[in-house]
């Protein structure tokens, strides 16, 4: 079985401040980890993924995430948030020999001007 | 095409009617998924197609739901005798076949059953 937890329903930050969206996972075997963003009334947009290699992954729109195997975490970060980053963010996991993405419940990010 | 294409983008239907939702995956993507996004339920896996293999239908919530994929490309999700609890966003996604390849989502079909 595999599962993802996003412990915060909402994250509020001021524009220009660092943004962190937390994600922890549970999976047997090696995980493949993904972050997606959903803007209002839109589908899911891929941000970044961790498959193997360097634990720090860089993605679209200045986002990055760090894979931490010992803490089973994959937190999403952005050094300086923009108002346009306000959206719903989903963390997801697949086992390395599987194909089904399991999603977290999502975290709503609000960046205030 | 440039991305995963879904139609209709919005559908309002009366309870008891059948609906068909269409998905056109990214060219060359042999893996195709349907997910459902509803309030309080998050993102639920519905069905997975990979090439000519038998689909994984384990996420379909009832026998009112079915899906097919013709010619290894376009897929249709059919909901028979719609109920109000079927109101949700139905998201289609596609990818290259191996695990770890990026799964790309369409804009979704927003279904409202009245």
Interface residues (C-beta under 8 A of the other chain):
Chain A: X32 X34 X36 X41 X42 X43 X44 X45 X46 X49 X51 X90 X94 X95 X96 X97 X98 X99 X100 X101 X102 X103 X104 X105 X106
Chain B: X4 X6 X31 X33 X35 X42 X43 X45 X48 X50 X56 X91 X93 X99 X100 X102 X103 X104 X105 X106 X107 X108 X110
